Amino acid sequence: MINSASSYHSPCGITLRQDQEAMFGFLPKEGFAFFAPPSDFGTIKNLLAQEKSRKFPVGYERLANGGLEPFAPNKAHYLGAPAYLWETLPLPESPLIINWMLTGNCNHKCAYCYAQDAMHNIETEPDENRIGQIIDSIRALRPVAVVITGGEPTLSPFFEDVIKEVANFASVVIDTNAANITESNVNIFAKHNVHIRISLDSHRPSKNLKTRIPIYKSQSAYYFDNIWKALIDLSKSEIPITINTVASTANYDDIINLSHEIRRFNVKKLRVRLVENSKSINDYRKLTGNDKRVNRFITYISERAVEDSATPIYLSVNRQRNSLVLVAPSGNFFTESQFVEQGKILIDPESPKHPRLEMMKKRVDMHAHSARYVFI
């Protein structure tokens, strides 16, 4: 049984959760999770209640020394610890971060999209009742953060309402291509301490459009204008931004240049991940190149990031497939199968919309889940 009394969502948007092995938390300003001794829950909760700001309380030295100080920009940081470190990480009692595919609708057709099977394997888009049921199911699992994604989440008629509801109990992260962000959206983001992750593979339209293709080609002309306007508006409102970049043969040689271009905005990090193989990808090797090409790119990014301090670069490699929890628009909870051809698999086939914790721990590698999201 989960004890909801040991969770706390602060006025500044930081979420804490006390488990047996550790206290977990999420910092929306920095966009990453952390952990500390479980006995520290009351201390940090009291500090957060007193410090009504978006920043972490000043003076809590144990946490700061444990890895919460901002990463120096002149280093490429690897997201997800290697296997030999997993045993040193605390084991969460339930998911730390849940990815909610709010809608299967999208205004892009990305060549590397790994979510197409979950996006399109639905009968209808969720209605208001289904949205409420999904929120209740997610809340019951006490995540420290919920990533609202898609599809393109801004296309959902429930987008802003969902942010308001989720922000009552967890930190909120939005995955978006930023093509449709409105002034109303920006105001909601600012009010609820939302961290925005914008999908962008290059600052050059020709390169970006090689893999991120608008469904309606007529949109291509103003697509980039919309992204830069969104970046300006978000920065003016001091909303923290992560740029999500998928590295492929189309942009391997252009990512450092992108880091230069985005440093004038309120970008906290450039998060680079490799193409993740999926049954919905038509030509995986065409997107990645051979293993030698991939390894050469990883070495290049690591070396250049040390020399170039434009924007902190986080490189995501070798993540376990069954380390994430994904809620489809249908409300079913999935994780990824270790076998690419199987795609997403139900966490609890007997109770797909309200998965039991014992089934969650059988289907999801919780050590890998911790390593994926706790940035140490």
HUVEN-V757401 format. One line per field, one symbol per residue. phi: phi as a letter, one per 20 degrees, with the letter a starting at -180 (. if undefined). psi: psi as a letter, one per 20 degrees, with the letter a starting at -180 (. if undefined). burial: 1 if it has 9 or more other C-alpha atoms within 8 Angstrom, else 0. A space follows every 10 residues. Layout:
BEGIN
phi->???
psi->???
burial->???
END
This chain:
BEGIN
phi->.eeffedbde feneddbedf eaedbbdffe mbebbbgffe gfffgffffe eeceefgfoe fffffepefg fffebeeeen ffgfegfeef effbgfcded efbefbecce fdgedffffd ecebffefff gfffgfffgf elfebceecb kdffeffdgf ffgfffffcb fdcdebemfc fdffggffgf fdleedddeb daeegfffff dddgfdfffg fdgfgfffff ffffffelef cdeeceebff bgecffffff fefedeeead ddcefefbfe efcgfffemf gffffffgff fffffffcdg bgddddclef fedddcdfgf nfecceffdg femecffcge bfecfffffg ffedffffff ffdeed
psi->ppoiikqpor hjippqporh hrpqrpohgh krrrqrqhii ghghghghhh nmriqqppin hgggijjiqp qqilqppppo qrhiihiiqq oqhrpgppoo nhqiqqjrnp hjpijhhhgi lqgrqqahgh ghgggggghh ilqiqpooab aohiipijgh hgggghiiir qppppqijhj prhggggggg hjlqppopop iqioghghih hnopgohiih gjghggghgg ggggghjkpp pppopoprih jgjihhhhhg hiiirlphqo opqrpppqii pgnghhhhrr hggghhgggg ggghhhhokg pppppoqlqp hliqpporhi iqprrpqiog ihcqqpgnhh mhimpqhhhg hhhpohghgg hhioo.
burial->0000001111 1111111110 1111111110 1111111101 1000101110 0001000000 0011000000 0011110111 1000010011 1101111111 1111111010 1111001110 0100110001 1011101110 1111111111 1111110011 0111111011 1111111110 1000110111 0111111111 1110001110 1111000001 0011011001 1111100011 1111111111 1100110111 0110011111 1111100110 1001001110 0011001000 1101110010 1111111010 1111111111 1111111001 0111111100 0111100011 1011111111 111110
END
